[in-house]
């Protein structure tokens, strides 16, 4: 059966292009996808027969083609080559058998002269009917339909079903749009493959997500209380940028040592949240003063706010 659906024709063109670029495994996957949707697709079975790594798979593919089209010359030739048989070109054999012996050169020259000096026969006048407007419109419609079919992509992004695309992930071959495509040295990959590759580096255990806040939260509360007691001068406000980075880095290193220096995807967020909680508790008097209408509480929130921002950023960086 010849492939007729626009989607299957698009997949077939992609498979042929990928195979021509030397990516045999990817092309074989596309041919298998076509066969899953159209088991009688002869072109897909021929592609599998040419790209399959095992001889048994290639022979089975050729046998399937011959079952669908017994007179398929390509399948017969490929199957004969697999069996080690000599393939003879029938047309060349017939030409060799029917070719007569070389004629006499004098006789050939005489025949040529007779043909050249023979008077030309007058040809009958032929009338060419101009094409009707209907034929023009039908031809234009057929050309437009063919162009529309060839330029239409039936693939959609697996994360955004309303976005048509012709791009596939290099690893899993899922259709992806330009927003989901992530460029890597080997090609564009989907977010799921990137996430799966990153998971190798995260070795944290579920218990680490309990140990990390238990270690970092008391230090954060103590550091926030000390920063609140020392605040007051403008010089100390400037010094908070430096002290906050040191305290946040210290909290991150201590917490990482407590969990065995294992890395987790969300451990930096957990530790940064505990540092923010410590800063909010330290700035609680200023927050309550603002809620009761005392604008002087803004000054009391300046040091805790700077400390919370700088320390949480430093702790997050240490836990990555």
C-alpha positions as CSV (number, residue, x, y, z in Angstrom):
1,X,0.0,0.0,0.0
2,X,1.3,3.5,-0.9
3,X,1.3,6.0,1.9
4,X,-1.5,8.6,1.3
5,X,-2.1,10.5,4.5
6,X,-0.4,13.9,4.9
7,X,1.0,13.0,8.3
8,X,2.5,9.7,7.2
9,X,4.0,11.4,4.1
10,X,5.6,14.0,6.4
11,X,7.1,11.2,8.6
12,X,8.3,9.4,5.5
13,X,10.1,12.5,4.2
14,X,11.7,13.1,7.6
15,X,12.8,9.5,7.9
16,X,14.4,9.6,4.4
17,X,16.2,12.9,5.3
18,X,17.5,11.6,8.6
19,X,18.7,8.4,6.9
20,X,20.5,10.4,4.2
21,X,22.3,12.3,7.0
22,X,23.7,9.1,8.4
23,X,21.4,8.9,11.5
24,X,20.3,5.3,10.9
25,X,18.9,4.6,14.4
26,X,16.7,7.8,14.3
27,X,15.5,7.0,10.8
28,X,14.7,3.4,11.8
29,X,12.6,4.7,14.7
30,X,10.6,6.9,12.3
31,X,10.0,4.0,9.9
32,X,8.8,1.9,12.8
33,X,6.4,4.7,13.8
34,X,5.0,4.8,10.3
35,X,4.5,1.0,10.4
36,X,2.7,1.2,13.7
37,X,0.2,3.6,12.2
38,X,0.0,2.0,8.7
39,X,1.1,-1.7,8.8
40,X,0.7,-2.0,5.0
41,X,3.1,0.9,4.1
42,X,5.5,-0.6,1.6
43,X,7.9,2.4,1.6
44,X,8.3,2.1,5.4
45,X,9.0,-1.7,5.2
46,X,11.7,-1.1,2.5
47,X,13.3,1.6,4.8
48,X,13.4,-0.9,7.7
49,X,14.9,-3.5,5.4
50,X,17.7,-1.2,4.4
51,X,18.5,0.1,7.9
52,X,17.8,-2.8,10.2
53,X,21.1,-4.0,11.9
54,X,20.1,-7.7,12.0
55,X,19.9,-9.8,8.9
56,X,16.8,-11.6,10.2
57,X,15.0,-8.3,10.6
58,X,16.0,-7.2,7.1
59,X,14.9,-10.5,5.6
60,X,11.5,-10.3,7.4
61,X,11.0,-6.8,6.1
62,X,11.7,-7.8,2.5
63,X,9.3,-10.8,3.0
64,X,6.6,-8.4,4.2
65,X,7.1,-6.2,1.1
66,X,6.8,-9.2,-1.2
67,X,3.6,-10.3,0.7
68,X,2.1,-6.9,0.0
69,X,3.6,-6.4,-3.5
70,X,4.8,-9.7,-5.0
71,X,6.3,-8.0,-8.1
72,X,8.3,-5.4,-6.1
73,X,11.8,-5.4,-7.8
74,X,13.6,-3.7,-5.0
75,X,12.5,-6.3,-2.4
76,X,13.3,-9.2,-4.8
77,X,16.8,-7.7,-5.4
78,X,17.5,-7.1,-1.7
79,X,16.3,-10.5,-0.7
80,X,18.5,-12.1,-3.3
81,X,21.5,-10.2,-2.1
82,X,20.9,-11.3,1.5
83,X,20.9,-14.9,0.3
84,X,24.1,-14.3,-1.7
85,X,22.5,-15.0,-5.1
86,X,23.7,-13.4,-8.3
87,X,21.2,-10.7,-9.5
88,X,20.9,-10.6,-13.3
89,X,19.5,-7.5,-15.0
90,X,16.8,-8.9,-17.3
91,X,16.7,-5.9,-19.6
92,X,20.5,-6.1,-20.1
93,X,20.3,-9.8,-20.8
94,X,17.5,-9.4,-23.4
95,X,19.5,-6.6,-25.0
96,X,22.6,-8.8,-25.2
97,X,20.7,-11.7,-26.7
98,X,18.8,-9.6,-29.2
99,X,21.8,-7.5,-30.4
100,X,22.7,-8.7,-33.9
101,X,26.1,-9.1,-35.3
102,X,27.9,-6.1,-36.6
103,X,26.6,-5.3,-40.1
104,X,28.7,-4.5,-43.2
105,X,29.9,-0.8,-43.1
106,X,29.2,-0.4,-46.8
107,X,25.7,-1.6,-46.4
108,X,25.1,0.8,-43.5
109,X,26.4,3.8,-45.6
110,X,24.2,2.9,-48.5
111,X,21.1,2.6,-46.3
112,X,21.9,6.0,-44.7
113,X,22.2,7.7,-48.1
114,X,18.9,6.3,-49.3
115,X,17.2,7.6,-46.1
116,X,18.8,11.0,-46.5
117,X,17.9,11.5,-50.1
118,X,14.3,10.3,-49.7
119,X,11.8,13.2,-50.3
120,X,10.0,14.3,-47.3
121,X,6.3,13.5,-47.0
122,X,4.0,16.4,-46.4
123,X,2.6,16.3,-42.9
124,X,-1.1,16.7,-42.4
125,X,-2.1,19.9,-40.6
126,X,-3.0,19.4,-37.0
127,X,-5.3,21.6,-35.0
128,X,-4.4,22.3,-31.4
129,X,-7.4,23.1,-29.3
130,X,-6.8,25.8,-26.7
131,X,-7.2,24.8,-23.2
132,X,-10.5,25.8,-21.6
133,X,-10.6,28.0,-18.6
134,X,-11.9,25.1,-16.6
135,X,-8.7,23.2,-17.2
136,X,-6.6,26.1,-16.1
137,X,-8.6,26.4,-12.8
138,X,-8.4,22.6,-12.2
139,X,-4.6,22.6,-12.8
140,X,-4.1,25.5,-10.5
141,X,-6.3,23.9,-7.8
142,X,-4.3,20.6,-8.1
143,X,-1.0,22.5,-7.8
144,X,-2.3,24.5,-4.8
145,X,-3.5,21.3,-3.1
146,X,-0.2,19.5,-3.7
147,X,1.7,22.5,-2.3
148,X,-0.5,22.8,0.7
149,X,-0.1,19.1,1.4
150,X,3.7,19.2,1.1
151,X,4.0,22.3,3.2
152,X,1.7,21.2,6.0
153,X,3.2,19.8,9.2
154,X,0.9,17.5,11.2
155,X,3.2,17.3,14.2
156,X,2.4,19.3,17.4
157,X,4.5,20.0,20.5
158,X,3.9,17.3,23.1
159,X,3.8,20.1,25.8
160,X,1.8,22.6,23.8
161,X,-0.8,20.7,21.7
162,X,-1.9,24.0,20.0
163,X,1.5,24.6,18.4
164,X,2.4,23.0,15.1
165,X,6.1,22.1,14.7
166,X,8.5,20.1,12.5
167,X,11.3,19.9,15.2
168,X,12.0,16.7,17.2
169,X,14.0,16.1,20.3
170,X,17.4,14.6,19.5
171,X,17.2,12.0,22.2
172,X,13.6,10.8,22.4
173,X,12.3,12.1,19.0
174,X,9.2,13.8,20.6
175,X,7.9,16.8,18.7
176,X,8.9,20.1,20.4
177,X,8.2,23.7,19.7
178,X,10.8,26.5,19.7
179,X,10.0,27.4,23.2
180,X,10.5,23.9,24.6
181,X,13.7,23.2,22.5
182,X,16.9,23.5,24.6
183,X,20.1,23.8,22.5
184,X,22.8,21.3,23.5
185,X,26.2,20.5,21.8
186,X,24.5,17.4,20.2
187,X,21.3,19.1,19.1
188,X,18.0,20.3,20.4
189,X,16.5,18.4,23.3
190,X,13.2,18.5,25.2
191,X,12.9,19.6,28.9
192,X,12.1,16.0,30.0
193,X,15.4,14.6,28.6
194,X,17.3,17.6,30.1
195,X,15.7,16.9,33.5
196,X,16.5,13.2,33.2
197,X,20.1,13.9,32.4
198,X,20.4,16.4,35.4
199,X,18.9,13.8,37.8
200,X,22.2,11.9,37.7
201,X,23.9,14.7,39.7
202,X,21.2,14.9,42.4
203,X,22.0,12.2,45.1
204,X,20.1,13.6,48.1
205,X,17.9,11.3,50.2
206,X,14.4,12.1,51.4
207,X,15.8,12.4,54.9
208,X,18.1,15.2,53.8
209,X,15.1,17.5,53.3
210,X,14.3,17.1,57.0
211,X,17.9,17.4,58.2
212,X,18.7,20.6,56.2
213,X,16.0,22.9,57.8
214,X,16.7,21.4,61.2
215,X,20.3,22.5,60.9
216,X,19.9,25.8,59.1
217,X,16.8,27.2,60.8
218,X,18.3,27.6,64.4
219,X,21.5,29.2,62.9
220,X,19.3,31.6,60.8
221,X,17.2,32.6,63.8
222,X,20.3,33.3,65.9
223,X,22.0,35.2,63.2
224,X,18.9,37.3,62.5
225,X,18.5,38.2,66.2
226,X,22.2,39.2,66.5
227,X,22.0,41.4,63.4
228,X,18.9,43.1,64.8
229,X,20.7,43.9,68.1
230,X,23.8,45.3,66.4
231,X,21.8,47.5,63.9
232,X,21.6,51.3,64.4
233,X,24.4,53.1,62.7
234,X,24.7,54.0,59.0
235,X,28.1,52.3,58.9
236,X,26.6,49.0,60.1
237,X,24.0,49.2,57.4
238,X,26.8,49.2,54.8
239,X,28.6,46.5,56.7
240,X,25.5,44.3,56.6
241,X,26.1,43.5,52.9
242,X,29.4,41.9,53.8
243,X,28.3,40.3,57.0
244,X,25.1,38.9,55.4
245,X,27.2,37.1,52.7
246,X,29.5,35.6,55.3
247,X,26.6,34.3,57.5
248,X,24.7,32.9,54.5
249,X,27.7,31.1,53.1
250,X,28.4,29.7,56.6
251,X,24.9,28.4,56.9
252,X,25.1,26.8,53.5
253,X,28.4,25.1,54.2
254,X,27.3,23.7,57.6
255,X,24.1,22.4,56.2
256,X,25.8,20.7,53.3
257,X,28.3,19.0,55.6
258,X,25.4,17.8,57.8
259,X,23.7,16.0,54.9
260,X,27.0,14.4,53.7
261,X,27.6,16.9,50.9
262,X,24.8,15.4,48.8
263,X,23.1,17.5,46.2
264,X,19.3,17.8,45.8
265,X,17.2,19.6,43.2
266,X,15.3,21.6,45.8
267,X,17.7,21.6,48.8
268,X,19.0,25.1,47.9
269,X,15.4,26.4,48.0
270,X,14.7,24.8,51.4
271,X,17.9,26.3,53.0
272,X,17.3,29.8,51.4
273,X,13.7,29.7,52.8
274,X,15.0,29.0,56.3
275,X,17.3,32.0,56.1
276,X,14.4,34.1,55.0
277,X,12.4,32.9,57.9
278,X,15.2,33.9,60.3
279,X,15.3,37.3,58.8
280,X,11.5,37.8,59.0
281,X,11.5,36.8,62.7
282,X,14.3,39.3,63.4
283,X,12.3,42.0,61.6
284,X,9.0,41.1,63.2
285,X,9.0,44.2,65.6
286,X,9.4,46.5,62.6
287,X,6.6,44.7,60.7
288,X,4.2,45.0,63.7
289,X,5.1,48.7,64.0
290,X,4.2,49.3,60.4
291,X,0.9,47.5,60.8
292,X,0.0,49.7,63.7
293,X,0.8,52.9,61.7
294,X,4.3,53.6,63.1
295,X,6.4,54.7,60.1
296,X,9.5,54.6,62.3
297,X,9.4,50.8,61.9
298,X,10.8,51.3,58.3
299,X,14.2,52.1,59.8
300,X,14.1,48.9,61.9
301,X,13.4,46.8,58.8
302,X,16.3,48.1,56.8
303,X,19.1,45.9,58.3
304,X,17.0,42.7,58.5
305,X,15.8,43.2,54.9
306,X,19.4,43.7,53.6
307,X,20.6,40.8,55.7
308,X,17.8,38.5,54.5
309,X,18.4,39.2,50.8
310,X,22.2,38.8,50.9
311,X,22.3,35.8,53.3
312,X,19.6,33.8,51.5
313,X,21.4,34.3,48.1
314,X,24.7,33.2,49.6
315,X,23.2,30.1,51.2
316,X,21.4,29.2,48.0
317,X,24.7,29.4,46.1
318,X,26.5,27.2,48.6
319,X,23.9,24.5,48.4
320,X,23.9,24.2,44.6
